[in-house]
């Protein structure tokens, strides 16, 4: 966490050493630019290079859904579950309507807002996101995303990614 001096807002900072090739952070920044302004999409304040690191400063958010689930004794009420499901599906629909597939859907990548937006769900960690506007697609030899939450096609690394893999 840090303070972004141009806006005096607290920010989260994500770093990636410049030796990472291809840059995962560059793809994440590109995805956030595509989705900018959407409900539940964190605002990116700055991205660039500093001291051997690619960096991105973005809106500081609250706890993840995984953190909240643990805090609630690993049980949400029916009302909470339905309210969250509505927002989660809206976030995925927004990504898909902009030609973006997340490819790493898991509770840790959905964060609650802070302050006045504390009841809003944000979708984060777009480092593995894939855009339908990408020039080419090729099968990956290994799992893409987190094994526990990956789709069948994600486990196999075969077949072009699709919106149904998010569900």
Secondary structure, DSSP 8 states (H G I E B T S, - for coil): -EEETTTTEEEEEEEEETT-SS-HHHHHHHHHHHHTT-TTB--EEEEEEETTEEEEEEE----BHHHHHHHTTT---HHHHHHHHHHHHHHHHHHHHTTEE-S---GGGEEE--GGGTT-EEE---TT-EETT-S-----SS--S-GGG--HHHHHT-S---GGGG-
